[in-house]
Structures are given as structure tokens and as C-alpha cells.
Amino acid sequence: MRYRFGTSGIRGEYPSFINEELLFKLGQVISERFSKVYVGMDSRKSSEFLLQSLIQGLLINDLEVFNFGLAPVGAAALISKKGLTIYITASHNPFSHNGFKIFYDGGEIYGNLEKTIEKELNIPKSISYEERGIVKEINLEPEYVKKLLFLEKGSSKVLLIPNGSSKIILPWILNNLGHRVKVINESYPIEEYDRRKIKRMILENKSHIGILLDCDGDRAVIFDENGDEVQKDVQLNIAIDYLKPNSLVLTVESAKSSSSIIKNTIITKVGSKYVGKVLKETKAEFGGEPAGEFIYPSLSLCPDGIATALLFLKILKKEKISALKNKFKIPAISREKYKVKDKEFIMKKIEKELKKEYKNLNLEDGIRIDSSDGFVLIRPSGTESLIRLTYENFKEINKIKDIISKNI
């Protein structure tokens, strides 16, 4: 079994792929290179067991472990400015999965450090249970709240589904700001929530806005006062237009309309770690992906769903979400996924077939084909065994789908 970092950490089925043995080993690997480590988790049932195994592995060498327990991932990214931080989560993956993200200097690790850790995780290690380090329990929330953006008083009626790691802190923040909050404490992967149920609850509560976060709190999905979900590309466009950053970082999966709002727009690979890396290198002021993942560099280089929730409550003070949704209406963008066993092998087969049909393939991240007013993108998921298909206003999409279907 080989462990590889994807676009955001390592994730997989628990306990067949992600398990206590792996987290103990990760602790060993990290303890050999750092003298101080911060650790925490999301609210999945298996996260507590994995966290304890991680701590045991860290303690075999003489280092300090600061355990902040259950907290949103934005707080984990922020504390990583003080030292390496390991956060147990599978983010938006199914609840049968778990995994971890590693942060350093405000963003997810990449490059040589990521390669070194990956290599060590795939080499057998002798196990020692002698504990030399120490553990300290800490609370990240006061410092995190102090640094948060868009903290403005308001009185909006909010239907809030904080969904896990944000279930304590976000209702507390919104209530203290004066908002009238109806909290639904349920936990499901973000795409598995029944949108009809959310619509009904928004209408029954006469809410001005609905906010749904995923399990680790890096994504936020917005609903208008009619209970309708704001298309994620539209949500991104609303944020870009409101913030008006001098420079912007988007991914190859973004709608063409998103990259046309700000003149100085940089396009990078799909994945928040890549967006964060480019934000750091270019000092751009905002970055985002059309999945409800927005990065505010003045806070951290990690997507922060709590900051996004606060941003949209600030935007709401000026204009209804439904009006903004109509104002930024764009051609429908479709996103589909295909479950496969060997995504890299399948991608090579699809690429070979597409080269026979199209001359100008963009292979920077998956396979992208652009037309005059649309595009299609085929790429392997960075977190699951899936091939993802994204397309906007692409006339030959049925031909593309046929090629994919024949090769999976």
C-alpha cells in the first residue's frame, strides 16, 4: 500500500487505508525533524483515535506537542505560522474516510518537505513506545477570532449548518455580532446534504441567508433567502467583485467569467495548496476555487469557510443574495465524476484518444480544451479515486463523454 499526498493532504477509507498505525508512523517521521508541533482534528468519529495515535508517535522524541483538539481548519492554518501543524480530517470526503493535512507558515506544505514526509511514510520503521516529549492542551479560538476578517455587527436571520468542527465557534461568533441564528447541528459530507430540506428550513425560518460548511470548515456554500443554492462559480464571482483585489489567483477549473473580473488574474493547478503557494509567491490579495474554497492571505494561505460566511453576511447588508445571484448569472457549468480504480492509467488512455481528435490540449493540470466561449477539463481527483469532468458551453461535450466512457 503506497501513501501519496494529493491536492490537499492524504485521505482514504478508514481503517483500511487511513488508520492508527499510519498516524503513529507520521508522528515518528515528524518528531525526527521538528522540536514543536501543533495537532488538532475535525469532528469525524475516527478523528479522536487517529489524533491520539499521532500524539503517541510524536512523543517518542523530545519535542513539545500542542494539542488544540476540535477546531476549524482555518484556526489550524493560522497557528501553523508558529510551527508545523497536523490536522486530522478528510474534509469533504465521505464520512467513511479520514486523513490529514499538514500546515507550515500559514499554508499547506508542498515541495521538498512534502516529498520527504511521503517517502518516509512508505519506508518500514521500527516502532518505539518510549515517550520523551510532552503534551500541552491549548485553545486556539481566542487568537483565531481576534484575527478573523469581516467581523461586523448585523441583524440578519441566518440558517446555519456548521457541520462539525465549526459547530461551536461559528454560532457563538454570529450571535455575538447580533445575527439571529437558527443552528442545525447535523454532520454529513457537504455534497450529501438534502438541498430540498435546506430550502424548506430557510423558508420556514424566513432566513435572509443559509450557510453550510463542510466537516473541517474550509468550504462554505451559500443559499439565498428563497432557499436556492448559489452556484459555486457565481459565489466566487460575487466575492471577487465585492473584494476587488488588485490581483487574483484562480485554478484551471474556474469559469471563464471568473477570470475576466480582475485584469491581473493568475491561473494555477486545482487544489488549495497550489492556490496558497501562488498567493504567497505573487503576494496576490485573494484566491479561490469554485468549490466554496476562498483564501484570504491576510488571514492565512488556507481556505477559510468561517471567513467566507462572514464575508457574505457583510455583502448581504448591501444587497439580497438572490439579486446578486441574478446579477452574476453565468452559463451553466457542469461538474461530473467517474469512479475508477486506477485514475492515472485511465487519464493516459483518455489523453491518447483526445490527441487524435484535438490539436491544442492544455496538459498543465489534467486535460483542458478551450473553445471560443467555453472549455472542458478532465482531471484525476486529488483526494479520491475519481476522474472529474468540468465543462462550460462546450458544443462537443457528448463526444468527450463518449471517449471517457469507453476508457474507464
One Martini backbone bead per residue (centre of mass of N, CA, C, O) as a GRO file, in nm:
protein
  408
    1MET     BB    1   0.093   0.039   0.026
    2ARG     BB    2   0.054   0.372  -0.096
    3TYR     BB    3   0.153   0.700  -0.003
    4ARG     BB    4  -0.010   1.010  -0.121
    5PHE     BB    5  -0.014   1.324  -0.204
    6GLY     BB    6  -0.240   1.549  -0.277
    7THR     BB    7  -0.405   1.853  -0.296
    8SER     BB    8  -0.494   1.766   0.029
    9GLY     BB    9  -0.323   1.553   0.139
   10ILE     BB   10  -0.430   1.249   0.307
   11ARG     BB   11  -0.674   1.006   0.188
   12GLY     BB   12  -0.926   0.761   0.316
   13GLU     BB   13  -1.015   0.475   0.421
   14TYR     BB   14  -1.165   0.368   0.723
   15PRO     BB   15  -0.896   0.148   0.821
   16SER     BB   16  -0.761   0.042   0.546
   17PHE     BB   17  -0.578   0.316   0.503
   18ILE     BB   18  -0.663   0.491   0.739
   19ASN     BB   19  -0.471   0.476   1.049
   20GLU     BB   20  -0.304   0.441   1.345
   21GLU     BB   21  -0.036   0.346   1.226
   22LEU     BB   22   0.010   0.586   1.034
   23LEU     BB   23  -0.001   0.815   1.252
   24PHE     BB   24   0.234   0.716   1.416
   25LYS     BB   25   0.440   0.735   1.187
   26LEU     BB   26   0.407   1.035   1.136
   27GLY     BB   27   0.507   1.117   1.414
   28GLN     BB   28   0.790   1.004   1.384
   29VAL     BB   29   0.879   1.168   1.136
   30ILE     BB   30   0.832   1.452   1.263
   31SER     BB   31   1.010   1.415   1.531
   32GLU     BB   32   1.290   1.416   1.357
   33ARG     BB   33   1.242   1.749   1.258
   34PHE     BB   34   1.089   1.857   1.518
   35SER     BB   35   1.025   2.050   1.835
   36LYS     BB   36   0.735   2.158   1.727
   37VAL     BB   37   0.376   2.069   1.756
   38TYR     BB   38   0.059   2.089   1.606
   39VAL     BB   39  -0.274   1.958   1.701
   40GLY     BB   40  -0.579   1.830   1.530
   41MET     BB   41  -0.947   1.831   1.451
   42ASP     BB   42  -1.228   1.694   1.360
   43SER     BB   43  -1.565   1.527   1.396
   44ARG     BB   44  -1.492   1.257   1.345
   45LYS     BB   45  -1.494   0.956   1.499
   46SER     BB   46  -1.185   0.877   1.415
   47SER     BB   47  -1.010   1.127   1.499
   48GLU     BB   48  -0.937   1.067   1.795
   49PHE     BB   49  -0.771   0.809   1.745
   50LEU     BB   50  -0.567   0.936   1.546
   51LEU     BB   51  -0.460   1.157   1.733
   52GLN     BB   52  -0.343   0.973   1.956
   53SER     BB   53  -0.141   0.828   1.769
   54LEU     BB   54   0.014   1.076   1.679
   55ILE     BB   55   0.114   1.162   1.961
   56GLN     BB   56   0.271   0.903   2.026
   57GLY     BB   57   0.473   0.939   1.788
   58LEU     BB   58   0.584   1.221   1.875
   59LEU     BB   59   0.689   1.132   2.178
   60ILE     BB   60   0.959   0.965   2.108
   61ASN     BB   61   1.054   1.253   2.109
   62ASP     BB   62   1.198   1.565   2.206
   63LEU     BB   63   0.889   1.729   2.223
   64GLU     BB   64   0.636   1.961   2.155
   65VAL     BB   65   0.281   1.922   2.212
   66PHE     BB   66  -0.002   2.094   2.069
   67ASN     BB   67  -0.337   2.049   2.175
   68PHE     BB   68  -0.652   2.168   2.016
   69GLY     BB   69  -0.837   1.977   1.886
   70LEU     BB   70  -1.133   2.098   1.820
   71ALA     BB   71  -1.121   2.266   1.497
   72PRO     BB   72  -1.086   2.470   1.258
   73VAL     BB   73  -0.873   2.486   0.988
   74GLY     BB   74  -0.809   2.791   1.004
   75ALA     BB   75  -0.673   2.772   1.285
   76ALA     BB   76  -0.448   2.578   1.198
   77ALA     BB   77  -0.317   2.763   0.988
   78LEU     BB   78  -0.253   2.999   1.177
   79ILE     BB   79  -0.066   2.840   1.386
   80SER     BB   80   0.154   2.759   1.163
   81LYS     BB   81   0.323   3.026   1.205
   82LYS     BB   82   0.459   2.876   1.476
   83GLY     BB   83   0.418   2.577   1.345
   84LEU     BB   84   0.379   2.273   1.285
   85THR     BB   85   0.066   2.129   1.144
   86ILE     BB   86  -0.173   1.874   1.236
   87TYR     BB   87  -0.475   1.766   1.058
   88ILE     BB   88  -0.761   1.584   1.115
   89THR     BB   89  -0.893   1.491   0.787
   90ALA     BB   90  -1.142   1.465   0.493
   91SER     BB   91  -1.337   1.680   0.466
   92HIS     BB   92  -1.554   1.614   0.189
   93ASN     BB   93  -1.545   1.337   0.231
   94PRO     BB   94  -1.653   1.066   0.323
   95PHE     BB   95  -1.724   0.933   0.646
   96SER     BB   96  -1.537   0.671   0.585
   97HIS     BB   97  -1.321   0.879   0.596
   98ASN     BB   98  -0.973   0.987   0.626
   99GLY     BB   99  -0.700   1.215   0.749
  100PHE     BB  100  -0.451   1.470   0.642
  101LYS     BB  101  -0.305   1.786   0.724
  102ILE     BB  102  -0.023   2.007   0.645
  103PHE     BB  103   0.123   2.287   0.817
  104TYR     BB  104   0.316   2.589   0.711
  105ASP     BB  105   0.327   2.915   0.729
  106GLY     BB  106  -0.013   2.918   0.670
  107GLY     BB  107   0.020   2.648   0.491
  108GLU     BB  108   0.049   2.404   0.288
  109ILE     BB  109   0.248   2.169   0.206
  110TYR     BB  110   0.541   2.142  -0.014
  111GLY     BB  111   0.767   1.985  -0.185
  112ASN     BB  112   1.026   1.866  -0.005
  113LEU     BB  113   0.867   1.808   0.254
  114GLU     BB  114   0.650   1.632   0.126
  115LYS     BB  115   0.843   1.422  -0.003
  116THR     BB  116   0.978   1.326   0.257
  117ILE     BB  117   0.728   1.225   0.407
  118GLU     BB  118   0.629   1.031   0.191
  119LYS     BB  119   0.877   0.850   0.188
  120GLU     BB  120   0.872   0.768   0.496
  121LEU     BB  121   0.581   0.634   0.489
  122ASN     BB  122   0.708   0.401   0.272
  123ILE     BB  123   0.893   0.313   0.516
  124PRO     BB  124   1.001   0.103   0.728
  125LYS     BB  125   0.956   0.106   1.092
  126SER     BB  126   1.045   0.114   1.399
  127ILE     BB  127   0.895   0.058   1.717
  128SER     BB  128   0.834   0.307   1.972
  129TYR     BB  129   0.700   0.367   2.324
  130GLU     BB  130   0.879   0.589   2.413
  131GLU     BB  131   0.836   0.877   2.615
  132ARG     BB  132   0.977   1.224   2.582
  133GLY     BB  133   0.763   1.412   2.549
  134ILE     BB  134   0.515   1.680   2.548
  135VAL     BB  135   0.180   1.781   2.649
  136LYS     BB  136  -0.038   2.054   2.541
  137GLU     BB  137  -0.321   2.228   2.610
  138ILE     BB  138  -0.510   2.424   2.370
  139ASN     BB  139  -0.663   2.743   2.264
  140LEU     BB  140  -0.741   2.895   1.950
  141GLU     BB  141  -0.994   3.086   1.938
  142PRO     BB  142  -0.911   3.371   2.038
  143GLU     BB  143  -0.694   3.425   1.815
  144TYR     BB  144  -0.872   3.368   1.569
  145VAL     BB  145  -1.095   3.580   1.617
  146LYS     BB  146  -0.900   3.826   1.620
  147LYS     BB  147  -0.813   3.767   1.301
  148LEU     BB  148  -1.066   3.791   1.173
  149LEU     BB  149  -1.275   3.864   0.914
  150PHE     BB  150  -1.569   4.050   0.885
  151LEU     BB  151  -1.641   4.180   1.177
  152GLU     BB  152  -1.983   4.254   1.181
  153LYS     BB  153  -2.251   4.394   1.255
  154GLY     BB  154  -2.588   4.241   1.284
  155SER     BB  155  -2.949   4.110   1.180
  156SER     BB  156  -2.958   3.847   1.048
  157LYS     BB  157  -3.120   3.570   0.919
  158VAL     BB  158  -2.982   3.245   1.002
  159LEU     BB  159  -2.901   2.948   0.838
  160LEU     BB  160  -2.703   2.705   1.019
  161ILE     BB  161  -2.446   2.461   0.901
  162PRO     BB  162  -2.148   2.376   1.052
  163ASN     BB  163  -2.051   2.076   1.039
  164GLY     BB  164  -1.858   2.036   1.314
  165SER     BB  165  -1.578   2.225   1.373
  166SER     BB  166  -1.794   2.494   1.373
  167LYS     BB  167  -2.034   2.444   1.596
  168ILE     BB  168  -1.928   2.658   1.815
  169ILE     BB  169  -1.789   2.920   1.700
  170LEU     BB  170  -1.992   3.036   1.484
  171PRO     BB  171  -2.247   3.087   1.654
  172TRP     BB  172  -2.103   3.271   1.856
  173ILE     BB  173  -2.020   3.491   1.659
  174LEU     BB  174  -2.302   3.565   1.539
  175ASN     BB  175  -2.444   3.633   1.805
  176ASN     BB  176  -2.235   3.861   1.889
  177LEU     BB  177  -2.311   4.034   1.620
  178GLY     BB  178  -2.658   3.999   1.610
  179HIS     BB  179  -2.753   3.753   1.491
  180ARG     BB  180  -3.016   3.535   1.377
  181VAL     BB  181  -2.979   3.196   1.478
  182LYS     BB  182  -3.022   2.887   1.304
  183VAL     BB  183  -2.925   2.571   1.420
  184ILE     BB  184  -2.789   2.282   1.245
  185ASN     BB  185  -2.688   1.972   1.401
  186GLU     BB  186  -2.527   1.832   1.140
  187SER     BB  187  -2.342   1.545   0.977
  188TYR     BB  188  -2.218   1.586   0.645
  189PRO     BB  189  -2.128   1.576   0.355
  190ILE     BB  190  -2.176   1.852   0.168
  191GLU     BB  191  -2.311   1.692  -0.092
  192GLU     BB  192  -2.533   1.519   0.098
  193TYR     BB  193  -2.717   1.733   0.135
  194ASP     BB  194  -3.048   1.827   0.148
  195ARG     BB  195  -3.164   2.085  -0.038
  196ARG     BB  196  -3.470   2.072   0.025
  197LYS     BB  197  -3.441   2.100   0.330
  198ILE     BB  198  -3.298   2.372   0.334
  199LYS     BB  199  -3.517   2.530   0.190
  200ARG     BB  200  -3.743   2.480   0.396
  201MET     BB  201  -3.595   2.608   0.643
  202ILE     BB  202  -3.560   2.891   0.528
  203LEU     BB  203  -3.863   2.949   0.485
  204GLU     BB  204  -3.963   2.889   0.776
  205ASN     BB  205  -3.745   3.106   0.904
  206LYS     BB  206  -3.700   3.357   0.723
  207SER     BB  207  -3.433   3.371   0.588
  208HIS     BB  208  -3.164   3.556   0.436
  209ILE     BB  209  -2.964   3.303   0.492
  210GLY     BB  210  -2.752   3.030   0.395
  211ILE     BB  211  -2.511   2.812   0.578
  212LEU     BB  212  -2.260   2.574   0.459
  213LEU     BB  213  -2.036   2.352   0.601
  214ASP     BB  214  -1.775   2.164   0.634
  215CYS     BB  215  -1.609   1.954   0.848
  216ASP     BB  216  -1.341   2.165   0.855
  217GLY     BB  217  -1.421   2.469   0.735
  218ASP     BB  218  -1.324   2.549   0.423
  219ARG     BB  219  -1.622   2.540   0.329
  220ALA     BB  220  -1.881   2.746   0.163
  221VAL     BB  221  -2.235   2.749   0.133
  222ILE     BB  222  -2.479   2.942  -0.041
  223PHE     BB  223  -2.805   3.079   0.040
  224ASP     BB  224  -3.089   3.215  -0.026
  225GLU     BB  225  -3.405   3.341   0.074
  226ASN     BB  226  -3.534   3.093  -0.116
  227GLY     BB  227  -3.327   2.832  -0.085
  228ASP     BB  228  -3.109   2.877  -0.300
  229GLU     BB  229  -2.835   2.784  -0.446
  230VAL     BB  230  -2.525   2.907  -0.506
  231GLN     BB  231  -2.336   2.898  -0.745
  232LYS     BB  232  -2.003   2.860  -0.708
  233ASP     BB  233  -1.912   3.055  -0.933
  234VAL     BB  234  -2.090   3.287  -0.837
  235GLN     BB  235  -1.978   3.311  -0.554
  236LEU     BB  236  -1.696   3.390  -0.652
  237ASN     BB  237  -1.779   3.645  -0.815
  238ILE     BB  238  -1.897   3.804  -0.582
  239ALA     BB  239  -1.636   3.819  -0.416
  240ILE     BB  240  -1.455   3.954  -0.623
  241ASP     BB  241  -1.629   4.210  -0.670
  242TYR     BB  242  -1.626   4.307  -0.374
  243LEU     BB  243  -1.308   4.304  -0.314
  244LYS     BB  244  -1.121   4.399  -0.540
  245PRO     BB  245  -0.851   4.287  -0.621
  246ASN     BB  246  -0.546   4.350  -0.761
  247SER     BB  247  -0.509   4.033  -0.726
  248LEU     BB  248  -0.551   3.690  -0.866
  249VAL     BB  249  -0.633   3.340  -0.779
  250LEU     BB  250  -0.682   3.063  -0.994
  251THR     BB  251  -0.815   2.789  -1.170
  252VAL     BB  252  -0.868   2.569  -1.437
  253GLU     BB  253  -1.183   2.535  -1.325
  254SER     BB  254  -1.268   2.805  -1.389
  255ALA     BB  255  -1.456   3.032  -1.501
  256LYS     BB  256  -1.436   3.269  -1.739
  257SER     BB  257  -1.573   3.496  -1.571
  258SER     BB  258  -1.372   3.501  -1.330
  259SER     BB  259  -1.109   3.594  -1.507
  260SER     BB  260  -1.259   3.883  -1.605
  261ILE     BB  261  -1.276   4.080  -1.354
  262ILE     BB  262  -0.960   4.063  -1.321
  263LYS     BB  263  -0.681   4.145  -1.482
  264ASN     BB  264  -0.490   4.022  -1.246
  265THR     BB  265  -0.484   3.689  -1.338
  266ILE     BB  266  -0.401   3.373  -1.193
  267ILE     BB  267  -0.323   3.046  -1.311
  268THR     BB  268  -0.373   2.722  -1.163
  269LYS     BB  269  -0.393   2.456  -1.003
  270VAL     BB  270  -0.572   2.230  -0.851
  271GLY     BB  271  -0.571   2.342  -0.528
  272SER     BB  272  -0.507   2.503  -0.235
  273LYS     BB  273  -0.195   2.476  -0.228
  274TYR     BB  274  -0.152   2.622  -0.501
  275VAL     BB  275  -0.290   2.883  -0.438
  276GLY     BB  276  -0.118   2.951  -0.186
  277LYS     BB  277   0.158   2.952  -0.327
  278VAL     BB  278   0.095   3.185  -0.529
  279LEU     BB  279   0.015   3.396  -0.323
  280LYS     BB  280   0.294   3.405  -0.191
  281GLU     BB  281   0.470   3.469  -0.449
  282THR     BB  282   0.274   3.729  -0.555
  283LYS     BB  283   0.088   3.882  -0.342
  284ALA     BB  284  -0.191   3.826  -0.360
  285GLU     BB  285  -0.530   3.904  -0.227
  286PHE     BB  286  -0.682   3.654  -0.380
  287GLY     BB  287  -0.836   3.319  -0.357
  288GLY     BB  288  -1.000   3.053  -0.565
  289GLU     BB  289  -1.261   2.805  -0.574
  290PRO     BB  290  -1.543   2.625  -0.725
  291ALA     BB  291  -1.609   2.508  -0.384
  292GLY     BB  292  -1.597   2.732  -0.148
  293GLU     BB  293  -1.281   2.812  -0.173
  294PHE     BB  294  -1.129   3.069   0.022
  295ILE     BB  295  -0.846   3.298   0.017
  296TYR     BB  296  -0.692   3.499   0.289
  297PRO     BB  297  -0.376   3.614   0.328
  298SER     BB  298  -0.419   3.792   0.594
  299LEU     BB  299  -0.474   3.515   0.747
  300SER     BB  300  -0.417   3.280   0.523
  301LEU     BB  301  -0.331   2.984   0.300
  302CYS     BB  302  -0.629   2.890   0.370
  303PRO     BB  303  -0.924   2.792   0.359
  304ASP     BB  304  -1.222   2.992   0.490
  305GLY     BB  305  -1.549   2.948   0.582
  306ILE     BB  306  -1.591   3.159   0.804
  307ALA     BB  307  -1.499   3.406   0.642
  308THR     BB  308  -1.711   3.362   0.417
  309ALA     BB  309  -1.961   3.396   0.591
  310LEU     BB  310  -1.890   3.689   0.678
  311LEU     BB  311  -1.877   3.811   0.397
  312PHE     BB  312  -2.183   3.753   0.316
  313LEU     BB  313  -2.301   3.921   0.548
  314LYS     BB  314  -2.181   4.186   0.444
  315ILE     BB  315  -2.307   4.182   0.160
  316LEU     BB  316  -2.610   4.166   0.258
  317LYS     BB  317  -2.628   4.470   0.357
  318LYS     BB  318  -2.657   4.567   0.041
  319GLU     BB  319  -2.766   4.278  -0.081
  320LYS     BB  320  -2.933   4.040  -0.207
  321ILE     BB  321  -2.856   3.726  -0.300
  322SER     BB  322  -3.054   3.694  -0.539
  323ALA     BB  323  -2.959   3.947  -0.693
  324LEU     BB  324  -2.664   3.857  -0.724
  325LYS     BB  325  -2.721   3.595  -0.872
  326ASN     BB  326  -2.844   3.740  -1.124
  327LYS     BB  327  -2.609   3.935  -1.189
  328PHE     BB  328  -2.397   3.662  -1.202
  329LYS     BB  329  -2.501   3.510  -1.426
  330ILE     BB  330  -2.415   3.200  -1.585
  331PRO     BB  331  -2.324   2.962  -1.758
  332ALA     BB  332  -2.353   2.648  -1.731
  333ILE     BB  333  -2.182   2.437  -1.500
  334SER     BB  334  -2.043   2.117  -1.522
  335ARG     BB  335  -2.012   1.840  -1.277
  336GLU     BB  336  -1.840   1.532  -1.300
  337LYS     BB  337  -1.810   1.176  -1.205
  338TYR     BB  338  -1.567   0.896  -1.200
  339LYS     BB  339  -1.530   0.579  -1.098
  340VAL     BB  340  -1.200   0.446  -1.022
  341LYS     BB  341  -0.901   0.265  -0.978
  342ASP     BB  342  -0.695   0.402  -1.212
  343LYS     BB  343  -0.653   0.725  -1.282
  344GLU     BB  344  -0.380   0.748  -1.434
  345PHE     BB  345  -0.433   0.538  -1.654
  346ILE     BB  346  -0.696   0.660  -1.765
  347MET     BB  347  -0.578   0.936  -1.847
  348LYS     BB  348  -0.387   0.824  -2.068
  349LYS     BB  349  -0.610   0.708  -2.249
  350ILE     BB  350  -0.765   0.973  -2.294
  351GLU     BB  351  -0.534   1.140  -2.412
  352LYS     BB  352  -0.482   0.962  -2.661
  353GLU     BB  353  -0.767   1.008  -2.787
  354LEU     BB  354  -0.771   1.325  -2.793
  355LYS     BB  355  -0.522   1.364  -2.987
  356LYS     BB  356  -0.693   1.269  -3.240
  357GLU     BB  357  -0.912   1.525  -3.215
  358TYR     BB  358  -0.699   1.732  -3.075
  359LYS     BB  359  -0.443   1.974  -3.073
  360ASN     BB  360  -0.503   2.178  -2.809
  361LEU     BB  361  -0.369   2.064  -2.527
  362ASN     BB  362  -0.398   2.115  -2.180
  363LEU     BB  363  -0.148   1.962  -1.940
  364GLU     BB  364  -0.104   2.101  -1.656
  365ASP     BB  365  -0.410   1.993  -1.542
  366GLY     BB  366  -0.471   1.760  -1.707
  367ILE     BB  367  -0.744   1.820  -1.947
  368ARG     BB  368  -0.765   2.102  -2.166
  369ILE     BB  369  -1.036   2.257  -2.362
  370ASP     BB  370  -1.072   2.531  -2.580
  371SER     BB  371  -1.303   2.766  -2.669
  372SER     BB  372  -1.442   3.063  -2.745
  373ASP     BB  373  -1.689   3.010  -2.491
  374GLY     BB  374  -1.529   2.752  -2.365
  375PHE     BB  375  -1.487   2.434  -2.173
  376VAL     BB  376  -1.275   2.145  -2.089
  377LEU     BB  377  -1.220   1.924  -1.796
  378ILE     BB  378  -0.980   1.663  -1.724
  379ARG     BB  379  -0.933   1.503  -1.399
  380PRO     BB  380  -0.781   1.393  -1.130
  381SER     BB  381  -0.833   1.342  -0.825
  382GLY     BB  382  -0.668   1.456  -0.519
  383THR     BB  383  -0.869   1.262  -0.297
  384GLU     BB  384  -0.985   1.048  -0.511
  385SER     BB  385  -1.120   0.771  -0.711
  386LEU     BB  386  -1.134   1.000  -0.963
  387ILE     BB  387  -1.296   1.145  -1.242
  388ARG     BB  388  -1.310   1.479  -1.359
  389LEU     BB  389  -1.581   1.681  -1.504
  390THR     BB  390  -1.558   1.998  -1.678
  391TYR     BB  391  -1.815   2.227  -1.821
  392GLU     BB  392  -1.846   2.512  -2.067
  393ASN     BB  393  -1.996   2.565  -2.348
  394PHE     BB  394  -1.954   2.269  -2.496
  395LYS     BB  395  -2.042   2.125  -2.797
  396GLU     BB  396  -1.853   1.838  -2.771
  397ILE     BB  397  -1.934   1.674  -2.505
  398ASN     BB  398  -2.033   1.395  -2.609
  399LYS     BB  399  -1.761   1.306  -2.720
  400ILE     BB  400  -1.610   1.319  -2.453
  401LYS     BB  401  -1.789   1.118  -2.296
  402ASP     BB  402  -1.738   0.876  -2.480
  403ILE     BB  403  -1.432   0.858  -2.429
  404ILE     BB  404  -1.449   0.810  -2.128
  405SER     BB  405  -1.640   0.558  -2.125
  406LYS     BB  406  -1.440   0.375  -2.303
  407ASN     BB  407  -1.185   0.415  -2.068
  408ILE     BB  408  -1.319   0.301  -1.774
   0.00000   0.00000   0.00000
